[in-house]
Amino acid sequence: MPELLLEVQGLETQFRTPEGVVHAVNGVSFGLKEGETLGVVGESGCGKSVTMLSFLRLIPNPPGKVTAGKALYRGQDLLKMTDEEIRHVRGAQIGMIFQDPMTSLNPVMTIGKQLMEPLQLHLGMNKQQAAVRSAELLEMVGISDAKQHLNDYPHQFSGGMRQRVMIAMALSCNPQILIADEPTTALDVTIQAQIVELVKRLRDELGMTIIWITHDLGIVAGLAQRVIVMYGGFIVEEAPVKELYANISHPYTVGLIGSLPRVDETVRQRLFSIEGMPPVLLNKPTACPFAPRCKWVMERCWKENPPLENISEEHRIACFVDVKTGKAR
């Protein structure tokens, strides 16, 4: 088994709010192999983004705080690094494309200046070298006449071009890991497809390791090798992508896949919807967080939170029920 590039163990993150303490991430553990693309899926508020921001130490404190866990990157715990040490990891070794290209770029700085900054900070380039490299990066992500665009401001770019700039910034220092946080949200479908194809091409050319955060299982199917499904701050299912689609085993994943429109159906089917609302995490769940919305719920589900256990060599789920038979495992 290849050595893990990143290993997250028992990660817990909480936020203090006027209503109480929100338990946003509740003991998340996963590994990431070199060269792998990992999809992280789940609806809004399930803890996907907070998990990644936690081990990158980007959670604002207060109100947020990582209360437990380890995040080992090449054997070093990111959560125990000094501020100076983690600054040299972020951007240089782990790059991140943030969720909203419209607000992630500084509106009063030129595109060129924002691209040049990490190159000068992490790679020690002078201004001229950084400008040449910035133009190369823009060309690489499909922006033509790149040199002319270096002096433009974000408002002069379309949403798709801004997202390409964000990808160029994330790739500027040749990071080992690229974390893409819902990079196609708020973009129209054709631009979404272009961004996904761009990331695939760059992954194959540069041999990058990618974590792709999304709520869209359709995108994950064509991009990732392995998928983690999150709900209520927990991982509820994890499997290689082909195994997940062939053998869906958690009721929540059944609902997510059932809500996707299919093009191979000859008869039009109504889309499946998951009844109810996501859990309010003011109290850390002691029972199954999905129980109130689950059609297979049993008595035991209201009393215990199922542990994440293997049902095959590479397939883990947190559920007491076999969704194929509706009976206890």
Secondary structure as GFF3:
##gff-version 3
##sequence-region A 1 329
A	DSSP	beta_strand	4	17	.	.	.	ID=ss1
A	DSSP	beta_strand	20	33	.	.	.	ID=ss2
A	DSSP	beta_strand	37	41	.	.	.	ID=ss3
A	DSSP	alpha_helix	48	55	.	.	.	ID=ss4
A	DSSP	beta_strand	64	73	.	.	.	ID=ss5
A	DSSP	beta_strand	76	77	.	.	.	ID=ss6
A	DSSP	three_ten_helix	78	80	.	.	.	ID=ss7
A	DSSP	alpha_helix	83	89	.	.	.	ID=ss8
A	DSSP	beta_strand	94	97	.	.	.	ID=ss9
A	DSSP	alpha_helix	101	104	.	.	.	ID=ss10
A	DSSP	alpha_helix	111	123	.	.	.	ID=ss11
A	DSSP	alpha_helix	127	140	.	.	.	ID=ss12
A	DSSP	alpha_helix	146	149	.	.	.	ID=ss13
A	DSSP	three_ten_helix	154	156	.	.	.	ID=ss14
A	DSSP	alpha_helix	159	171	.	.	.	ID=ss15
A	DSSP	beta_strand	177	181	.	.	.	ID=ss16
A	DSSP	alpha_helix	189	206	.	.	.	ID=ss17
A	DSSP	beta_strand	209	214	.	.	.	ID=ss18
A	DSSP	alpha_helix	217	223	.	.	.	ID=ss19
A	DSSP	beta_strand	226	231	.	.	.	ID=ss20
A	DSSP	beta_strand	234	240	.	.	.	ID=ss21
A	DSSP	alpha_helix	241	246	.	.	.	ID=ss22
A	DSSP	alpha_helix	251	258	.	.	.	ID=ss23
A	DSSP	three_ten_helix	291	293	.	.	.	ID=ss24
A	DSSP	three_ten_helix	299	302	.	.	.	ID=ss25
A	DSSP	beta_strand	309	312	.	.	.	ID=ss26
A	DSSP	beta_strand	315	317	.	.	.	ID=ss27
A	DSSP	beta_strand	321	322	.	.	.	ID=ss28
A	DSSP	beta_strand	327	328	.	.	.	ID=ss29
###
